[in-house]
Amino acid sequence: MPTETSFTNETEASLEGRSFQPNNDQDLVHLVNLAFDYRGDITLALRDGTQVQGYLFNRDPRARTIDMMLKSETAPRQFEYGQVTGIAFTGEDPARGRSWEEWHSKHASERKAEDEKNRLAAIERGEL
């Protein structure tokens, strides 16, 4: 998989399937933030040449640490920013293509259907 160094258009297109190698510390911080907001698994390329795959569930910019649940382990692991040489967005993003507006519309429709069901049940019971 090719490694990208540019972060242009990362908010306009899905990160799913993309791989980045930061050029500097500012890029790394930005990339960690993108990985934190990503809803699928990521793969970290580490300075020692190993790669770990899992879900990034926490990051602490002050301590410069990343907390991940790895696919291969049951306990979370912590990595220092300095260990990371690249991040690949390897897992499927379950929310890809879905927006807040679509969710809200679907939720409102479901609530309306539930209200109607409750209204009909109340009529049947003689309450309305």
N, C-alpha and C positions, 0 to 999 in steps of 0.2 A: 504494500500500500504506500503510495507516495506521501511524503511528509511536506506539509505546507508550512510556510513561515509567515505568511500574511494573514491578518485577522480581518481583512475587509469583507464585508457582507456576511459576517457570521450570524448576525441577527436576522438577516433576510432569508437565509437558507438554513436548512436543518444542519446541525453539526454531525448527525448520524453518518457514520462511515468515514468521517474526516480525521486526519491525523496532523498534529502540529508539533513543531519543534521551536521553542522560544529562542529568540536571538539575544535577549537580555532579561534582566530581572523584572523590568516593567511588563514585558510580554508574558513572563511566567506568572506573575500575579494576575494579570488579565485572564490568562488561560485557566488558571486554577478557579477563578470566579465563574468562568463559563462552564467548567466541569462541575462545579458545585450546583449550578442552576440546571444542569442537564438531568433528565429524568431516567436515563438509561445507564448501563454500565460503561465504565471507561477502562482503558489500559494505560498504566503508567510505565514509561520507559525510565529505568533508573540508572544512575551513574555507574553502577557496578556491572551493567550490561543485562541485568535481569528485567523481566516485565511482569507486572502483577495486574490482574483484572478483577474488577469489582465495582461496588457502588460507593461513590464519594458522598458521605453523609454529613461531613463537617470539615470546616477549614478555619484556621485561626491565623489571620494575617499578621497579628502582633507577634505570636510565637513562631510564625512561619511553619505551621504544621498542617497536615492533611490527615483526616481520619477516614478510613475505608473499611467496608465489609468486603473481604476478598472471597471470590468464588471457591477458593481452595481451602479456606479456613473458617472456623466457627466463631472465633473471637475477632473483634475489630483490630486493625493495625494502624499505626501512626507512622507517617513519613514526613521528613523535613523537606521543605521546598527545595533546598540545595541538593537533594538526592534525585530530583526529577529532571530528566533531559528531554522528555516529550510526553504528550498526552494524546491518545487516540480515543475517539468516541465510537467504541466498538459495539456497544449494546444497542438494541432497538429502543428508540424513544417512544414510549407508549402514548405520549400526548402529541406526537407529530401530526400536524394538520388539523389539530383541534384548537379552537379559540375559546376565550371566555364567553364571548357572545353566543357561540353555539351551545356551550354548556348551560348558560343561563336560559336560553330559549327552550332547551330540552327540559330543564328542571321546572320551568314555569308551566310547560305543557303537562308534565307529570303531576304537578300540584293541582292544576285545573281539573284533570281527570279524577284525581283523588277527591277533590271537593265535590265534584258531581256525583261520584259514587256514594259519598257520605250523605249528600242531600237526598238522593233516591232512597237510601236506607232509612233515613229519618222519616220520609213520606210514608214508606212501607210500615214503619212502626207507629204511624199516626202522630208523630211529633210535629210535623209541619202541615 
